[in-house]
Amino acid sequence: MRRKVIAGNWKMNNDLNGTVSLISEMKKEMQGKNLPAEVIVCPPFTNLETASALLKDSSIKLGAQNIYFEESGAFTGEISPDMLKSAGCEFVIIGHSERRTIFGETDLSINKKIKTAIRHGLKPIFCIGETLEEREKGVTFNVIESQLRKGLEGITETELQNLILAYEPVWAIGTGKNATPEQAQEVHKFIRTLISKLFSANFSHQIVIQYGGSVKAENAKELLSQPDIDGALVGGACLKADSFVKIIEAA
């Protein structure tokens, strides 16, 4: 059975004091509970070292929100894989729709980032998803297939053993709208079938595919009960410890 993975993407929220407060509250909420999921938090870069120290005595894993595909050099404002590892990161989000739409990331740059993360022993959380316009045009599956093929081009099944996929319909991120469980399951099933064609049936059964897009305590259980939804990449609801832990419990 595939494990459930719940990751919290803090985005550009919380300073150092807020990081200490939120992680301390999370640990308190989770104490003594036999929670059924792997839990990851992804704070901003400036908070990673503080977060890592706070998480040392817990089961919560640390991730970053982005990475650059070069290892060092004159790339002002970018973060290298070794910097993330030295700060305590095990995971890194790559290809989030906000990186694609606001910062102009392409399938090619995302592919390079995934390769760099894997080469340096970081576990990518690779995000894919369609816009509202694309869904209304009926090209959701075309978009998903293109993003998957281009994002994973030139990477072997063996290299992808620690990859997590995250399906995030762009029209549902931060809007309060979420895909219905049936809509989400339909796309997750398509992704799993496509992975079996691109790689192998065995790998497609193993890979974790999260859902992201206005996941909250109220809808988490129904979404996570779908057969091909293996967890959640949570945005706003991860910024309050009680709501995030309720999502973890829903797994």
Buried (B, 14 or more C-beta within 10 A) or exposed (E): EEEBBBBBBBBEBBEBEBBBEBBEBBBEBBEEEEBEBBBBBBBBBEBBBBBBEBBEEEEBBBBBBBBBBBEEEEEEEBBBBEBBBEBBBBBBBBBBBBBBEEEEBEBEBBBBBBBBBBEBEBBBBBBBBBBEEBBEEEBBBEBBBEBBEEBBEEBEBEBBEBBBBBBBBBBBBEEEEBBEBEBBBBBBBBBBEBBBEBBEEEBBEBBBBBBBBBBBBEBBBBBBEBEBBBBBBBBBBBBBBEBBBBBBBBB
